[in-house]
């Protein structure tokens, strides 16, 4: 999870080092996300075909080796190739590790396991930009990739010693669903490129984005029909017949949308509108990770003792409250105005994430757990990509519209505007500028004030919208079944 965000702040350094533009360097991010998204839904099928332990070890070896190669990459083209390898091998690790933990614990103890597992999912994307910035500033962007090597070696050793395939997951010789694999790769890959590059290319005014969107829609609809009709699907969609799981996947998509959308908005607001330096902006994001870090294990323990649906509802309410809190900020906001809502939001995310996973997976049979976790993680990632694309587009367009609206009131006939213009012009002349230069600078300063206010209006409006998203999905929790407790789990054969 750290690797999805750790490269973001290093892009200018990567571009400069490899003689590329920033736009070209963004393919370092896109290539990883595309490969990651394609492999995620296939993980359950691959585990049943090759064995879960073997697949996990191959994934760790591939991820560690490709991280090393990314660090050595002599050109942008080679770096993108190695990032595709890194994304493909890394994609399998999330659902595999989750499936291993969900199976290793009985249903009433799964909350504890998901609490510790969730630490990485919620905390890592927040720590990524801070760690990436520190490594790039103090060493080199290449160390962003090298740090994976010792972790990968330790992981490989521990997987070899402590993880074993359950008897029902021995390698199965099934017919290979070539059509399913092909449509999955094309459909998910095209969708991820559309979401990642859409705003940059101005969405459907770009012929490339339009064609990719059509390809994605047609391919994914055909894939759904094909997978429901074939005997050996690469992605078993029949798992959605379980109501709690289907609702849980939808809620996780919304969580991904809101979490990643707000994660992208806040540092941009801190740096562009409130004037925080990049390192300070990274530090201001840390409280969300701190709140999650301390609350995740506590939530895990609570999930086994209380109805997880109540904890999930509390998490949605806390998340909504903190986003609405952020929507009340203004241009005078300081560090502590950001700190408290972030800290409480981090705690709320743990109250949301752990119970949601536990309730959604409760009724899934163990032999279908790998497939279920693959789809669960895929939809969180797609939700995140949609969230980033939507908030980025709305921010750009709302800022332009609000600048136009506010600017229409700043005229030569408005007394307040005249007074501010005269005051600003006088200040520039007092600092040594001639009357013509001072006038030009005063006009520019007034326009800058309007732009800054318009940007702030757009940011707080988006935080409010994200908060209302959480409130809107709370009724869906009522559709989920109460997870089984200790006695019921034993009786149910789990």
Buried (B, 14 or more C-beta within 10 A) or exposed (E): BBBBBBBBBBBEBBBEBBEBEEEBBBBBBBBBBBBBBBBBBBBBBBBBBEBBBBBBBBBBBBBBBBBBBBBEBEEBEBBBBBBBBBBBBBBBBBBBBBBBBBBEBEBBBBBBBBBEBBBBBBBBBBBBBBBBBBBBBEEBBBBBBBBBBEBBEEBBEEBEEEBEBEEEBEEEEEEEBEBBBEBBBBBBBBBBBBBBBBBBBEBEEBEEBBEBBEBBBBBBEBBBEBBEEBEBBBBBBEBBEBEBBBBBBBBBBBBBBBBBBBBBBBBBBBBBBBEBEBEBBBBBBBBBBBBBBBBBBBBBBBBBEEBBBBBBBBBBBBBBBBBBBBBEBEEEBEEEBBBEBBBBBBBBBBBBBBBBBBBBBBBBEBEBBBBBBBBBBBBBBBBBBBBBBBBBBBBEEBBEEBBEEBBEEBEEEEEEBEEBBEEBBEBBBEEEBEEEEBBEBBBEBBEEBBBBBBBBBBBBBBBBBBBEBBBEBBEBBEBBBEBBEEEEBEEEEB
